[in-house]
Amino acid sequence: MSFTVPDDCRYLDSHEWARQQNGTVRIGITDFAQDELGDVVFVELPREGDELEQGAEFGVIESIKAVSDLYAPVSGTVTATNETLIDDPELVNDDPFGDGWMLEVDLDDESELDELLSPEEYREQIE
């Protein structure tokens, strides 16, 4: 099976993505992760103003198959959460890199993005 791996994102081993845009970083889970989870039924996210630490748990995603922790690809302050996921968690399955995004953060240290997997490295990991 072939999974979408956008070239404008960086990736964690645990299948979260980070996309830098307009001075913030948008975060979600990958196409591979949503496929592995199956139908997403619930997403628990931090509040605006919460601090994230790179590699630390920031939330929980629940599917019909499993409950999984979500990990922060970067450190920073949460500036937005995708409130739509409260009522429509299946957006994570339908459009993981678009409408299924989870958080936006003000990045503490831009060099953290360089520590994440490149699209090529992530593709190799999921093959």
C-alpha positions in Angstrom: 0.0 0.0 0.0 1.2 3.5 -0.8 0.8 6.3 1.8 0.8 10.0 1.3 4.0 11.6 2.7 4.0 15.4 1.8 7.4 16.9 1.1 6.6 20.0 3.1 6.5 18.2 6.4 9.0 16.7 8.9 8.1 13.5 10.8 8.5 11.8 14.2 9.2 8.1 14.5 5.9 7.9 16.2 4.1 9.1 13.1 3.3 12.7 13.9 4.0 15.4 11.3 5.0 19.1 11.6 4.6 21.7 8.8 6.0 25.1 9.2 3.7 27.9 7.9 3.3 31.6 8.5 5.5 31.6 11.6 3.8 28.7 13.3 4.0 24.9 13.0 0.9 22.8 12.3 0.9 19.3 13.8 -1.1 16.2 13.0 -0.7 12.4 12.5 0.4 10.8 9.2 -1.6 8.9 6.6 0.2 5.7 7.7 -0.8 6.3 11.4 -4.5 6.9 10.6 -4.5 3.8 8.5 -3.0 1.7 11.3 -5.4 3.1 13.8 -8.5 2.5 11.8 -11.6 4.7 12.3 -10.8 7.5 14.7 -13.6 8.1 17.2 -12.0 10.6 19.7 -9.1 13.0 19.9 -8.0 14.7 23.1 -5.8 17.8 22.6 -4.1 20.4 24.8 -5.6 23.9 25.2 -4.4 27.1 23.6 -1.6 28.5 25.7 -0.3 25.1 26.8 3.4 24.4 26.4 4.7 21.4 24.4 8.0 19.8 24.8 9.6 18.0 21.8 9.1 14.3 22.2 6.6 14.6 25.1 3.1 13.4 25.1 0.5 16.1 24.1 -2.7 14.2 23.7 -4.5 11.0 23.0 -6.2 9.6 19.9 -8.7 6.8 20.1 -9.9 4.5 17.3 -12.2 1.5 17.2 -8.9 -0.6 17.5 -6.7 1.3 19.9 -5.9 4.2 22.2 -2.6 5.9 21.4 -0.6 8.8 22.8 0.3 11.7 20.6 3.8 13.1 20.8 5.0 16.6 20.1 7.4 16.9 17.1 8.5 20.3 18.3 8.5 22.4 21.5 6.4 25.5 21.7 3.2 27.2 22.9 -0.1 26.0 21.5 -1.7 28.8 19.5 -4.7 26.9 18.0 -6.3 23.5 18.3 -8.6 22.0 15.6 -11.9 22.2 17.5 -13.6 20.6 14.5 -12.1 17.3 15.6 -14.2 17.2 18.8 -17.4 16.6 16.7 -15.7 15.2 13.6 -12.7 13.1 14.7 -12.9 11.0 11.5 -11.4 14.0 9.7 -8.1 12.6 10.8 -8.9 9.5 8.6 -10.3 11.5 5.7 -7.6 14.2 5.4 -4.7 13.7 7.9 -2.5 16.4 6.3 -5.4 18.9 5.7 -8.7 19.3 7.6 -7.5 16.6 10.1 -4.7 18.7 11.5 -4.6 18.9 15.3 -2.5 21.8 16.7 -0.7 24.9 15.8 2.3 26.0 17.9 4.6 28.9 18.2 8.0 27.2 17.8 10.5 27.7 20.6 13.5 26.6 18.6 13.5 26.3 14.8 16.5 23.9 14.8 14.2 21.2 16.3 12.6 20.8 12.9 16.0 19.6 11.6 16.0 16.8 14.2 12.9 15.3 12.7 12.8 12.7 9.9 12.8 14.1 6.3 10.1 12.9 4.0 12.5 10.4 2.4 13.6 9.0 5.8 10.0 8.7 6.9 9.0 6.9 3.6 11.9 4.4 4.3 10.6 3.8 7.8 7.0 2.9 6.7 7.9 0.8 3.7 
